[in-house]
Each structure stands twice: as C-alpha cells, then as structure tokens.
Amino acid sequence: MSTALLDTRILTGRSLRHVLRSPDTIITTAVTPVALLLLFVYVFGGAIDTGSGPYIDYMLPGILLITIASGIAYTAYRLFLDLQGGILERFQSMPIARSSVLWAHVLTSLAANAASLVIVVAVALAMGFRTGAGVLGWLAVIGILLLFTAALTWVAVIAGLTAKTVDGASAFSYPLIFLPFISSAFVPTDSMPAPVAWFAQNQPVTPIVETIRALFAGTPVSGQIWVALAWLLGILVAAFIAATAIYRRRTT
C-alpha cells in the first residue's frame, strides 16, 4: 500500500471515529429529510397531482438529495474545526501525504451520508414507497447519489477552508438544501410560472431527480441522465480543482 493510501486510511479512521462517537450527527442529518417526507406525504401529498402513482414515489428522489445537502455541511464544519484547532499544522510537521487530509474528510462524508440515506430510504419504505428497480437500477441510483455526495463534499471542503466562523462553514449548504424545491422534485415544472419553470428545468437538480425517479420506477431513462452526469462531473472537477488549490495555499 502506498504511503498516501495508508495515510488516507488512517486519517479516515480518525474522522469516522469522531462520527461514531457522536452518532447524533447522522441522526440529525436524517431528521429534517424525514420530517419533510412526513409533511409532504401526509399533509400536502393529497393536494398535489403529479399524474403518476403514489406521491411518495414521486418525491423521494428530491428528499434523498436534500439529505445529502444537509449532511455535507458537517464536512465543512469538521474541516473548519481542524483548521482552527491547529491539527493541520501538526500534520504538516509529520511525514504525512498532504492530500490524505482532504481525502479523509471526503471519504468520511461519503460514509456518513450513506448511513443517513439508508435511514431515509428505510422510513420511506415503511411509509409505502415501492420501486420497480432491479439490481442494476439500484446500483445506478447508488452510483448517482455517491457522485452527488462527492461533488457537494468538495464544495463543502472549499467552504471549510475559506470560512471565517463556525456558522459560515456550514451556512453555504442552505442554498443547496433549498435548490430541490425549485425543481421537479416535488411538483411538475409545467405547473410553475414561466420564469420559475425555466430555472427549474435548467438547474442541476431536475435532471438528477428525473433520472433517479426513472430508475426507481424501472422505466427507460431518458437523455436526462447525460445532463445529470454532465452537471455532477462538472461540479466535481471544478470543486476538486478549487479545493486543492486553496488547500495548497493554506498549507504552503
């Protein structure tokens, strides 16, 4: 095993232990999406006509994205605390691969958010969510959600490296949590006013939601999947380049 991989594994174990010692982080991340799930299904669901199947099947993809957007705020928070606590300076004085510090936070984010997603899906199944997706469909959904998590996590890394306060480190996630509400996640875009519908149709959440919804339903996936992947890969690459450049400046 190379030094960088070994260092990343050790530092990821350190970050995961912090999460396991405070499991309320995962629970808190899942609470808001579950509350929204209950609210939309049992309060608003009867008044919303999506034209296809139970409402919970329609809106679950959006709830999963909100779960991830809520969870990645903790990545920025933990990285900010490491910076303020002088941990990174201590690591610099040790023979540790520089990149392993960031990758440890990213891998921890993937693991913690995966646990939160499992909780939300379990609640959705208990509420009546049903899917026609086969094994390949589920694998595709998992792949898209992991890619979405990775992309937003690198955005969170930027926030954690540049924030001036603890509140600022996590505040960046609020617009990301709100974005699914201006998409096709909860209502069809053709029910929106023209300017809002245009924005909803041309922002990244809508093609991602439409792709996951089709995969869950077991129906053919349209060209939206390529739009979704283009958005996800574009955000991932741009955020990775920006985050590593900022980190290099901070540790030089």
C-alpha positions as CSV (number, residue, x, y, z in Angstrom):
1,M,0.0,0.0,0.0
2,S,1.4,3.4,-1.0
3,T,2.1,6.0,1.7
4,A,-0.7,8.3,0.5
5,L,-3.3,5.5,0.6
6,L,-2.1,4.3,4.1
7,D,-2.2,7.9,5.4
8,T,-5.7,8.4,4.0
9,R,-6.9,5.2,5.5
10,I,-5.5,6.1,9.0
11,L,-6.9,9.7,8.9
12,T,-10.3,8.4,7.6
13,G,-10.4,6.1,10.5
14,R,-9.8,9.1,12.8
15,S,-12.6,11.0,11.2
16,L,-15.0,8.1,11.3
17,R,-14.3,7.6,15.0
18,H,-15.4,11.2,15.6
19,V,-18.6,10.5,13.8
20,L,-19.2,7.2,15.6
21,R,-18.6,8.9,19.0
22,S,-21.4,11.4,18.1
23,P,-24.0,9.4,16.1
24,D,-26.4,12.3,16.6
25,T,-24.6,13.8,13.6
26,I,-26.1,11.1,11.3
27,I,-29.4,11.2,13.1
28,T,-29.7,15.0,12.9
29,T,-28.9,14.9,9.2
30,A,-31.7,12.4,8.6
31,V,-34.3,14.2,10.9
32,T,-35.0,17.1,8.5
33,P,-35.5,15.0,5.4
34,V,-37.7,12.5,7.3
35,A,-39.8,15.4,8.7
36,L,-40.2,16.8,5.1
37,L,-41.1,13.3,3.9
38,L,-43.8,13.1,6.5
39,L,-45.0,16.6,5.9
40,F,-45.2,16.4,2.1
41,V,-46.8,12.9,2.0
42,Y,-49.3,13.2,4.8
43,V,-50.1,16.9,4.6
44,F,-49.5,18.2,1.1
45,G,-49.5,15.0,-0.9
46,G,-53.2,14.6,-1.2
47,A,-53.4,18.1,-2.9
48,I,-50.5,17.6,-5.3
49,D,-51.3,15.9,-8.6
50,T,-48.2,14.5,-10.3
51,G,-50.2,12.4,-12.7
52,S,-48.4,9.2,-11.9
53,G,-48.5,6.8,-8.9
54,P,-48.2,7.5,-5.2
55,Y,-46.8,10.8,-4.3
56,I,-44.0,9.3,-2.1
57,D,-42.6,7.5,-5.1
58,Y,-42.5,10.8,-7.0
59,M,-40.9,13.0,-4.3
60,L,-38.4,10.6,-2.7
61,P,-35.5,11.4,-5.1
62,G,-35.7,15.0,-4.1
63,I,-35.7,14.1,-0.4
64,L,-32.6,12.0,-0.9
65,L,-30.8,15.0,-2.5
66,I,-31.8,17.2,0.5
67,T,-30.4,14.5,2.8
68,I,-27.1,14.8,1.2
69,A,-27.1,18.6,1.0
70,S,-27.8,18.6,4.8
71,G,-25.1,16.1,5.6
72,I,-22.2,17.7,3.7
73,A,-22.4,20.8,6.0
74,Y,-20.8,18.7,8.7
75,T,-17.8,18.1,6.4
76,A,-17.2,21.9,6.2
77,Y,-17.7,22.1,10.0
78,R,-15.2,19.4,10.8
79,L,-12.6,20.7,8.4
80,F,-13.0,24.2,9.9
81,L,-12.5,22.9,13.4
82,D,-9.3,21.1,12.3
83,L,-8.0,24.3,10.8
84,Q,-8.9,26.3,13.9
85,G,-7.5,23.7,16.3
86,G,-4.1,23.6,14.6
87,I,-4.4,20.0,13.6
88,L,-3.4,20.6,10.0
89,E,-0.3,22.5,11.1
90,R,0.6,19.5,13.3
91,F,0.1,17.1,10.4
92,Q,2.4,19.3,8.3
93,S,5.2,18.6,10.7
94,M,4.7,14.9,10.3
95,P,5.6,12.7,7.3
96,I,2.0,12.6,6.0
97,A,0.9,12.9,2.4
98,R,-0.7,16.3,2.1
99,S,-3.6,15.1,0.0
100,S,-4.6,12.5,2.6
101,V,-6.1,15.1,5.0
102,L,-8.7,16.3,2.5
103,W,-9.4,12.8,1.2
104,A,-10.1,11.6,4.7
105,H,-12.8,14.2,5.1
106,V,-14.3,13.3,1.7
107,L,-14.4,9.6,2.4
108,T,-15.9,10.2,5.9
109,S,-18.6,12.4,4.2
110,L,-19.4,9.6,1.8
111,A,-19.8,7.0,4.6
112,A,-21.8,9.3,6.9
113,N,-24.1,10.4,4.2
114,A,-24.6,6.9,3.0
115,A,-25.8,6.0,6.5
116,S,-28.2,8.9,6.6
117,L,-29.6,7.9,3.1
118,V,-30.2,4.3,4.4
119,I,-32.3,5.7,7.3
120,V,-34.4,7.9,5.0
121,V,-35.0,5.1,2.5
122,A,-36.0,2.8,5.3
123,V,-38.5,5.3,6.6
124,A,-39.8,5.8,3.0
125,L,-40.3,2.0,2.6
126,A,-42.2,1.9,5.9
127,M,-44.4,4.8,4.6
128,G,-45.3,2.9,1.4
129,F,-42.5,3.7,-1.1
130,R,-42.3,0.9,-3.7
131,T,-39.9,0.6,-6.6
132,G,-39.7,-1.4,-9.8
133,A,-35.9,-1.1,-9.9
134,G,-33.9,-4.2,-10.3
135,V,-30.3,-4.8,-9.1
136,L,-28.8,-2.7,-11.9
137,G,-31.3,0.1,-11.3
138,W,-30.4,0.2,-7.6
139,L,-26.7,0.2,-8.4
140,A,-27.2,3.1,-10.8
141,V,-29.2,5.1,-8.2
142,I,-26.4,4.4,-5.6
143,G,-23.8,5.5,-8.1
144,I,-25.6,8.8,-8.8
145,L,-26.1,9.5,-5.1
146,L,-22.5,8.8,-4.3
147,L,-21.4,11.0,-7.2
148,F,-23.7,13.8,-6.0
149,T,-22.3,13.4,-2.5
150,A,-18.7,13.5,-3.7
151,A,-19.4,16.6,-5.8
152,L,-21.1,18.5,-3.0
153,T,-18.5,17.3,-0.5
154,W,-15.7,19.0,-2.4
155,V,-17.8,22.2,-2.4
156,A,-18.0,21.7,1.4
157,V,-14.2,21.4,1.5
158,I,-14.0,24.9,-0.1
159,A,-16.4,26.3,2.4
160,G,-14.5,24.7,5.3
161,L,-11.1,26.1,4.1
162,T,-12.3,29.6,3.5
163,A,-14.9,30.2,6.3
164,K,-14.1,32.8,9.0
165,T,-16.6,31.4,11.5
166,V,-18.2,28.1,12.5
167,D,-21.6,29.3,11.3
168,G,-20.1,30.4,8.0
169,A,-18.6,27.0,7.5
170,S,-22.0,25.3,7.4
171,A,-24.2,28.2,6.1
172,F,-23.2,27.5,2.5
173,S,-25.4,24.4,2.5
174,Y,-28.6,26.3,3.0
175,P,-29.0,27.3,-0.7
176,L,-28.2,23.7,-1.7
177,I,-30.9,22.4,0.6
178,F,-33.4,24.9,-0.9
179,L,-32.5,24.2,-4.6
180,P,-34.6,21.0,-4.9
181,F,-37.7,23.0,-4.0
182,I,-37.2,25.0,-7.3
183,S,-37.0,21.9,-9.4
184,S,-39.2,18.9,-10.5
185,A,-38.5,17.2,-7.1
186,F,-41.9,17.9,-5.6
187,V,-44.2,19.2,-8.4
188,P,-44.0,19.0,-12.2
189,T,-42.3,22.1,-13.6
190,D,-45.2,22.8,-16.0
191,S,-47.3,23.9,-13.0
192,M,-44.8,26.8,-12.3
193,P,-44.8,30.3,-13.7
194,A,-42.7,30.5,-16.9
195,P,-39.6,32.2,-15.4
196,V,-39.5,29.8,-12.5
197,A,-40.2,26.8,-14.7
198,W,-37.3,27.8,-17.0
199,F,-34.9,28.0,-14.0
200,A,-36.2,24.7,-12.6
201,Q,-35.7,22.9,-16.0
202,N,-32.2,24.3,-16.4
203,Q,-30.6,23.8,-13.0
204,P,-28.7,20.6,-12.0
205,V,-31.3,19.1,-9.5
206,T,-34.0,18.5,-12.1
207,P,-32.1,16.1,-14.4
208,I,-30.7,14.3,-11.4
209,V,-34.2,13.9,-9.8
210,E,-35.7,12.8,-13.1
211,T,-33.0,10.2,-13.7
212,I,-33.3,8.7,-10.2
213,R,-37.1,8.7,-10.5
214,A,-37.0,6.8,-13.7
215,L,-34.5,4.3,-12.3
216,F,-36.7,3.7,-9.2
217,A,-39.8,3.2,-11.4
218,G,-37.9,0.8,-13.6
219,T,-38.8,2.8,-16.7
220,P,-36.4,3.7,-19.6
221,V,-34.1,6.5,-18.6
222,S,-34.2,9.5,-21.0
223,G,-31.4,11.7,-22.1
224,Q,-31.7,13.5,-18.8
225,I,-29.1,11.0,-17.4
226,W,-26.4,12.5,-19.6
227,V,-27.4,16.0,-18.5
228,A,-27.3,14.9,-14.9
229,L,-23.9,13.3,-15.3
230,A,-22.5,16.3,-17.0
231,W,-23.6,18.6,-14.1
232,L,-22.2,16.2,-11.5
233,L,-18.9,15.7,-13.2
234,G,-18.5,19.3,-14.0
235,I,-19.2,20.4,-10.3
236,L,-17.0,17.6,-9.0
237,V,-14.0,18.5,-11.2
238,A,-14.4,22.3,-10.7
239,A,-14.8,21.9,-6.9
240,F,-11.9,19.5,-6.6
241,I,-9.5,21.8,-8.5
242,A,-10.6,24.8,-6.5
243,A,-10.4,23.0,-3.1
244,T,-6.9,21.5,-3.7
245,A,-5.6,24.9,-4.9
246,I,-7.0,26.7,-1.8
247,Y,-5.6,23.9,0.4
248,R,-2.2,24.2,-1.2
249,R,-2.1,27.9,-0.5
250,R,-3.2,27.4,3.1
251,T,-0.5,24.8,3.8
252,T,2.4,26.4,1.9
